[in-house]
């Protein structure tokens, strides 16, 4: 099994075999918490206008997402797990758009299988990929706003790669240390309304969930995410 680490939208386009599109802060952590809160489906879309159009088609749906980290005007929720865990989403379709993560999903057009990546279900991801036993795995770290390398996404990629190679896992200290690097923004008082400190901790709870989110491209070019228990 060959494992490679790529970055950004370009990396998503190059991904082949089994592609893991990684967005720890916060898109695919939000996705996990949304299913845990009872959502029946997540539709990932690249554009804000696309999200509003989907909302018209799915009556029992909510809009979740961000631009420049903040909740989009007219949306029900921002891209914040802190918001999601306080919400009952039973029976709801979540329509999700973000700057990095959902953009990566839409662009992973050359991979055979696409799943999302986050620290909170990294162990399940490793077990799922091992069961598939593919020749090639592409770990795509989407980065901050899909333009800057993000420590948390690269660390998550490293965690998954280590697990696939049966090597010792990443220490909790390295994850905690993200508070002083890419996670610093969650501890800035100016950001508390849209990127609170609780988001950091909710996104870095190792293996909180024992499922993966598998992506399937829809007829309209958007992506359905389905929960697969491991």
N, C-alpha and C positions, 0 to 999 in steps of 0.2 A: 504494500500500500504506500503510494507516494503522497506525501502531505506537503502542500505549499501554503505560504501565507502571502496574501495580496492585500491591497488597500484601495479604498475609495470606489467610486462608480466605475472607474476604469478596471479595477480589479474584479468587480462584480461581472463586468462584461467578459472578462477573460476567464472567469471561473469555469471549471469543467468537472465532470464526474459528480461527486457529491459536493455541493457548495454550502458552506455555512456562512450566512451573512450576519456579521456580528455588530450589534449596537447595544452595548451595556448601559450607557447613560443616554437615552433611557428607553428607546423604542421597543426593544424586544424583551426588556424587563416588564414594561407596561403590558405587552402582549400576554405574557405569562400570568400576570396579576388579573388581567381582564378575563381570561378563561377561568381562573380560580374564583372570580367574582360572579360566575354564572353565564358569561357570554356564550352564545352558541356558535358564533362565527366572527372572524375578523376579516374585513376586506381592506387590504393595504393598497393605497393609491399614491401616485406621485404628486398630483396637483391639488390645490385647494378647490378650484372650480370642479374638478372631478369628484371630490368628496361631497360637495353640495349636491351635485347631480345624483350621486348614489343615494344620498339621504332621501331624495324624492321618491326613489324606487323601492326603498326598504322602509316601510312605515315604522316598524318596531326597531329603530336604530338610533345610535348616538354617534356624534362626531367627536373624535379624539385626535389631538395633534398639536403641533407647534410650528412656529417660524421664529427664528432667533430666540429659541428656548421658551417663548411665551405662548400662551393659549391663543389660538386664532380667533379673531372676532367672529361671532356667530356660532362657534363650536360649543359643545356641551362641557368638554373637559380639555385640560392641557395634557401634555405628554408627561404626566406625573403619576408614578405609582402611589404616591401619598393620596392623591385624589381618588384613584381607582379603588383602593382597598376600603374606602369609606362608602362605596356605591354598590347597590344591588343591580347587577347586570343580567339577572336570570332572564333567559329568553331573548336577550338583545343581540342585535348585530352591531358590532363595533366597526365603524369606518375610520381608518387610521391613516394619517399622513404626517410625515416628519421630514426634516431636511436631509437626514442621512439614511437611516435604516430602511424605511419603506422605499426610498429611492433605489437602494441597492437591490431589494427584492425584485422590483420591476425590471431592472436591467440585467439580472442574472439569466440571460436568455440562452446561454450555451451549455448550461449544466444539465445533467440528467435528473438530479434530485436536488431540491433546494430546501434548506431548513434555516430557521433563525438561530442566532447564537447569543447567549448571555451567561453570566457567571451563575445565576440562580438555577440554571438547569444544565450546566456544563457536563455533569456526570451522566445524565440521561442522553445527552448528545453523543458522548463517547460510546455508550452502550448501543445506541441506535446505529451509529456508523459501523461499529464492529460487526453487528448482525448483518448489515448489508455487504460487508467485506468488499468494498469497491477497489478498483485499481488506483483511483486518483481522488484526492480530497483537496478542495480549495477552501481555505479559511480566509474570509474577506473581512478585514477590520475596516469598518466604514469611517471611523475617525470623527473628529469634531467638525460638525457641519459638512462632512464629506470632503473636506479640503485639508485638514491638519491631522497628522498622526495623533491618536489618542492612546494614552498609556493603558487605560482600562480595556480597550478593545484588543490591543496587541497582547496584553496579559491574558485575556480570555482565550485568544488564539493559541497562545503558548500552553495554557492549561489543557485545551482540547488535544493539541498535538502531543503533549506529554502522555496523556491518557491513551491515545491511540497507539503510542509506541511503548506502552506498559512501563513508563518511567514514573518516578515519584512526582507527586503533584505539587502545585505551587503553594508556598507557605501563606498562611493567613496574614502574616505580617506584611507581605508584599501587597496584598489587597488593602489592608488597613492604611498602608503608606500612601495610597491613592488620594487620601484626604489632603496631602501636602502637595500634590501635583495636579493631575487633570480633574480631580474631584474638589479642588479648592472652591470652585464657584458655588457649591452647595452650602458653603459656610460663610458666604458673603451676605451680610444683613440686607443689602440692597436687592438680593435675589429671592428673598424668603417667600414672596407671594407666588412665584412660579417655579423655583428650583430650591425647595426647602431641604434642610439637612437630612430629614427622614428619607428623602429620595436616595441619597447616597447609601444609606444603610440597607434600604429595601433592594437596591440594585446589586449589592455586594454580599448577600447572604448565600454562601456557597451551597449549591445543590438543594435549595429550598423546595424545588419542584421536580417531580419524577416523570416529566413528559417532555416531548419535543413539539415544536410548531412547524408543520410541513407546509410549504408553499405550493400552490397550484395556479398557474396562469389561467385567467378567465378569458372568455370570448371577447371581452371589451378591453383587454390589455392590463386590467388591474389584477390583483393577486388575492386569492382566498387562502387564509391560514387555517389549518386544521390541527386540532390537538390530538396527539398520538401518545397514549400512556405507554410507558416502558416497564 
